[in-house]
Amino acid sequence: MDIIFLIGRIALASLFILSGTQFHFKPEAVEYARAKGAPSPETMVPASGVAMIAGGVMIALGIWADVGALILLAALVPVSFIMHAFWRESDPQSQQMEFTNFFKNMQVRAA
């Protein structure tokens, strides 16, 4: 059973590690956050990338995994409300996309 938990931890963590490394340090990410009205995108986008990488690595390695999960939580909640504010969208397709991303970040299944 331990191998199943290890595989699960690595699978979960890889989502955050890949997101942090492949998106959060690109200039396009800062511009996207600026377009969404995020505060201090030059600082906050890389900071959220560091949080996702750190939290993901901690979970993957099982070293202070609970602290890693709290780091991810602390990053995802404000990011979700700022970057995926589906209630601000007027276009139905954009609203659905942001709705999906918001609840994906919150780990809630939308009906």
N, C-alpha and C positions, 0 to 999 in steps of 0.2 A: 504494500500500500504506500510506502514511503516514496517509491519511484513515481507513482501517480501524482502525489502532491508536488514533487519536484518538477515534473513536466508541467503541471498546472501553474506553478509559480513562475517558471521560465516563460511560458506562453503569455501569461498576463503581463509580466514585466517587459517582455519584448515590445509590446505595443507602445509603452511609454518611452522606453529607451530609443526606439526607432523614431518616434515622433519628436523627441527632444533633439536627437542628433541630425535628423534629416530635414527638419522644418524650422525650428526655433532660432537657428543661427544664420538664416538667410535674410538678405535685405527685403525680399518680397514679404516675409512674415511681418516685419516691422511696418511696412506700407499697408498691408492688409489690416493690421491692428489699428493703425492710424485711421484708416477709412471707416472702421467700426466704432471709432470714438474712444478707444482705450486710452487710459491715462499713461503718460510716459512710456510710449511703446518702445523707444530705444533701449530703455532699461528693463522694462517688465517682460518683453518677449524673450530675451536671452535668460532672464532670471527664471521664467517659467520653464524654459528648456532645461536649465540646470536642475530645477526641482524635479522635473520628470525623469531625467537621467539618474539623479541620485536616488529618488524613491524607487525607481525601477530596478536599479542595481541592488539596492538593499533587499528588495523583495526576492529578486532572482537568486541571490546568494544566501538568503535566509538569515542575514546579519541585521539584527534590529528591524525585522520585517514590519513589525507594528509601527515603528517610527517612520519607515519608508511609506507605509500606507497613509499615515497622517500627513506626511509631506505632500503626497499626491492629492489628498483631499483638500489641503490648504491651497494648492495650486488650481485644482479643477473647479472648485465652487465659484470663486470670483471670475475665472476665465469663462465659465459657462454663462453667467449672467451678463457679462460684457460682450463676449464675442458671438454668442448664440441666442441673442434676445429675439426669439421668434415672434413675440407679441408686438415688436416694432415693424415687422415686415408687412407690406401691403400686397406684394405679389404672392399668390398661393403656392407656387412652386418653391420660391425662396423661403416662405414661411414653413413649409413642410420640411425642407432641408435643415433649417435652423432648429426646428422642433426636434427632429431626429438627433441632431448633434448635441443639443442641450441635454436630452434625456439619456443619450449614450454616455455623456460625461457624468451625469448624475447616477448612472447605473440603475435606471428605472426603466422598466419596459413600458413603452407607450402602447396603448390599445388602438 
